[in-house]
Amino acid sequence: MRVELHLLQNFAPSNLNRDDTGAPKDCDFGGYRRARISSQAIKRAMRREFRRDELVSPDRRGTRTKRLTGALVDRLVTTGKDEAESLAVANAAIGAIGLKHQSTGEAAGDFKTQYLVFLGQQEIDRFAETCLEHWDALASGKVLPAGTKKAFVGQLDGGKASDVALFGRMIADLPERNIDAASQVAHAISTNKISAEFDFYTALDDLKPDDTAGADMMGTVEFNSSCFYRYANVDLAQLATNLDDDDLVEPTLEAFLRASVAAIPTGKQNSFAAQNPPSFVLAVVRDAGMWSLANAFVNPVRPDRDGDLIANSIVALDGYWGQLSSVYGDDGIVGAWCVDLTGATLATLDSTKVATFRKLVDNVLAAAGGGAA
């Protein structure tokens, strides 16, 4: 069983996701230049939404960090252990499992792993508990027996963290502890073609004498305004495997749906405040196949007398869905539901409309859980 999400989201002028030159990311699609938001930026924004307790409880969140040593020391010190000794024990435990780490040079005994590791809070908690169980051996600096090393590595099971289960992880030094992502998130691309626009800005010194002319700072910021097509899916079987707890699959799926719709990258938001929710959301539950609808926009969408950019993008998506259904059939589709801010009558998907996003989520959860929608 898989759940797919298709979103159309029109942003006001913005620079949500920058490249190495500071310009909004873009790409070529269908022979035209399009605005782009990377999947990494979208997933980061989703993980920020996961910090809301009503979506994901703190013990089911992951942490992506190089500072595992510090996280372990914090936990060990709260049990009454000496900070310096805790630091030595934490570094010994991390080294014992083969996870490469090195001194930062910033403070005595301050170490970081060589790359970011993505760990659930429960994993870090259990790792700290295992440090306490083997405290004397770790503090002595002696080589740990194989059984002790195995005990530490065994704690790295994903920790039932929703974001680790959804987005997966790779630990180069411990490939057996890698987790295959249960979700796929596409780069968002604009349904319309774009051209670069620039904002020229100046800033003045508040303490400059009144009789002194001229700006004290000036520059340019590149931006665009685009209607993005976003696509993502979740493999529920892989999600259940990663979580190792069937009771967590439904709340994790609900968190994914809600975080997907709420996720907005933070790039240059203090300058542009492009806080624009999706105008159209289509959710599909399947027991076979997957369809990205990106090719609905091979020909860029334009506003015209019949509809604006958003409305015409929805019409293009609706038409392409109809083409796919006509040619390939809909045997693998368990159910589909959409919400639409425009209120337009759709040729193919009109029967899937529901009044609220809450209803859409309820229908998806019921269908994905085997119930009647």
N, C-alpha and C positions, 0 to 999 in steps of 0.2 A: 504494500500500500504506500502510495506517495501523495504528498500534498504540494500543489504548485500555487505560487502567487504571481500575479501579473498586476503591475501598478503603473499608472500614468500620473506624473507629478510635475506640475509646471512651477518653476521657480522664478521669482522676480530677479532683477539684476543681482549677480552674486559671483563669488569665486570660491566655491565650496571645497574643491579638491585641486590643489596646485601641483604643477610639475616642478622640475628642478630649477626652472627660471622664474617661478612665481606666477606663471600664467595658468589659467584654468586648463585642466587636462582635456584632451580632445582625441579624436580618431577619425579615420576615413571609413565610411560605411556606405555601400551602394554607390560609390563614386562621388560622394559629397562629404564635406567636413562636418563632423558632428561634435557636440559637447559630450563629455564623458565624465562619469564619476566612478572611480575604481571600486572593485568589489571589496578591497581591503578597507577603504574609507567607509563603505556602507556597513560592513561587519563591525568595524570599530564603533560606529554610531549605534548599532544594535546592542553591542555589549554595554555601552553607556546606559541604554535603556534598561538593561538587565539589573542595574544597580538599584532600581526601584523595588522596594520590598514587596509591593503588591504584585510584581511580575515574578521575581525570583528571590527566594529567601537567601540571606547572606551565606549560609552553609552550602548552598548549591550554585555558587558563583566560582568562576575561575579567576586566576591572577596570572598575567603574562609579565614576567620580570626576569632580570638578571640578578636581583638582590635576594635570592633564596636564603643566603646566609643570614642576612638581617632579619628576614621573616622568622627563621627558626630561633634566632637569639631572642627575639621579642617573646616568643612563646615559652622558651626555656626560663627566661628571667621571671616571668609571671608565676612560675612554680617555686620560686625562691632560690634558684641557682645564681651563682656569681656570674656577672656579665662577661668578664674576661675568660673564665673557664667555659662558659656557654659558647663563646665565639670559637674557641679551640675545638670543642666537641662538634659544633655545627660544621666547621670546615673539614674535620676528619670524616664525618658521616658522608658529606657530599663527595669527598675524594674517594671514599671507600666504594661507592657505587659506580665510579668511573666517569662522573660528570665533571668535565674540565672546568676549572675555575681559577682565577688569578687575582692577585692583589690590585686594588684600584690605585694605590699610591696616595690616596686622599687621607687616610687615617690608619693607624696601626691596626693590623688584623682585619682591615676592611676588604672583603673579597666579593667578586662578582663572577657569575658563570660567564663563559665565553660568548654565549648567545642567549636570547630570550627563551625561557621555558614557560610553558603554559600548564599550570597546575590548579586543581580544584582546592578550595579551602580545606576540605576534609583530608585531602592528600597531605597537605602541609602540616595539618594538626596531627595526623597519624605518624608522619615522619618525625615530628618533634617527640611524640610519645615513645617511638622506638629509640630515639636518642637517649631518653631517660632510662629505658630498660637496659641499654648497653653503655651506660654512662662511664663506668670504670674502665672498660676496654677502650672506649674512644678517647677518654682523657689521658690514658697512659701512653698513647701514641703508638701502640703495638699494632702489628698487622692483624686485621680482623679475620676470624674464621669464615669459611665460605657460607656457613649457615647464617651468620649475622648479616653478611652482605645480601644474601637472598631475602632476608627479612625486610631490609630497607627497600630493595627493589620491588618487593611484593606490595608495598604501600602505594606504589605509583600506578593506580588502576583507573584514573580519571576522577575518582572521588565523587561520582554521581553529579558532577557539575554540569549544569545545562549547557553553558556555552562551550565547554570542552567537548561534550558529546555532539553538539551541533556542528561546530567548526573544525573539530579534530586538532591534532597536534603532531609534530615531529620532534623527537629528541635524538639528535644525531648520535650521541654516545650510548644511547639505550634504545636501539631500534625496536626491540621487543615491547617497549612501552609506548610506541606510537599508537595513535588512535585515528582511524579513518573517519573523516567528516561525514556526518549524517545529512548535511545540507550542502547544496550548491547555490552560490550567489553570483549572478552575472554582473559584469560591469554595466552600469546604467548608461544608455546612449540617448541622445536627443532625437525626437521624432522629426525635428526641423533641422535644416542646415544652418550653420552659424558663420559669422564673421567676427573677427576680433574687435572689441571695443575697449577704449582706454579712458580712465578717469584721471585727469590732471589735478593734483591737489597741492595746496600750499599751507604752511603753518607759520604763525607769527609768535614772536617772543612777547609774553605778557608784560615783561619788565623793560621792554625797549622804550626809549624816550619817544614821546609823541611826534617829535619833529624828524624822526628817522624813518625813511621810507624803505619798502622792500620786504620780501618774505625771508624768513630764516631757515626754511626747509621747503623743498618742493620735490615732486616725483610723480610717477604714474602707476596706476594699478589696472591690470587687465581684468575684464569681467565679461559675462554674457548673460542672457536670459533665455532659458530653454525649457521645453516640455520633455521630460525624460521618461523613457520606457524602462521599467525595472522588472527583473525576473529572478525568482528564487524557487527552490524546491527542497523538500525534506523527505528522506527515505525512512519511513517509520520502523522498518525492520532493523536497519542499522542503528537508529536512535535507541531502540530497545536494547540492542546488544551493548551499545556504549554505556548506557545508563545502568544496565544490569538490574533494573527494577521496573517492572511493568507499570507500577503505580505512578511513576514519574513521567511516563511518556506523554500523557494528556496535558499535564500542567506545563511541560517543557514545550510542547507543540503550541499551546496557547500563548506562552511567552514569546515564541518565535513569531507568531502571527502579529501580535500586538507590537512587538519591538520593530518588526519590519515596517509597519505603517507609520510608526512614530519616529523612526530613525532619520535624522537629518545631519549630515556632516557639519563640522564646526568651523571650517575654513572661512576666514574673513567675515564671520558673522557679526562682529562688533561694528564693522564698516557697512554691511549690507542688510543684516537682519532679515534674511530670506527664509522666514519660518512659514513655509507653505505646505500644508498637508496634501496628500494625494487627492486628485479629483476623481479617480476611478480605481477600484480594487476588484480584481477577479480572483477568486480562489477555486481551485479544482482539486477534487479528491479522485485518485486513480488507483486501479489495481494492475494497470499495464500502461507502458508508454509514457513519454513526456514530450511536451511541445513548448519550446520558446516561441513567442510571437513576434520576435524582433523583425522578421522579414516583412511584417505588415508595413514597415516604415522604410523599405529599401528606396522607394521614392519619397523624398522629404515631404512632410505635411506642411501646408500653408493655410493661413486664414483666408476666408473668402466671404462673399455675401451670404452664404448659407451657414457658416459657422466659424467660430474663432479657432485658434490653434488647438485648444484643449478638446473642444467638441469634435473637430475634424480628426484628431488623433484617436479618439474613442471610436468614431465611425470606421476608421481604417483598421483598427484592431478587431472590431466586431466583424467586418467583412472578411478579414483573413481567417478568423476563427471559423466562419461559415465555410470558407473554401477548404480548410483542413478537414472539417467534419464531413463535408460532402465527399471528398476524395478518399479519406482514410477511415471514415466511420467513427463512432463514439463508443465502441464496445468496451474499451478500457476505462471509461469515465464513470465513476460511481455517482458523482454529483458536482455541480458547479453553481456558484452564487456570486453575485457582484453588487457593489454599491456604486452609485454614480451621482456626482454632484450636479451634473448638467440637466438631468431630468429628460434627456432626449430619448425618443423611441428608437430602439435598436432592432435591426433586421433579424439578427440571430440570437443575441444574448438577452433580449428583453424579458424572456420568461424566467431568467435566472436572477432577476433583481430582487433584492430585499431592502427593507427600509433603513436598517441601521447596520453599522459595522459589528455591533454586539450580536445581532442575529446571524450575520455571516459567520462569525467565530463559532457560535453555538452549533450551526449546521455542519461546519467542517469537523468539529470535535465529535459530533454525533455520528457522522458518516465514517470518519477515520476510526472510531471505536466500534464500528459494526452496528450502530443503532440506526433508527429511521430518522432521516433529516426532516 
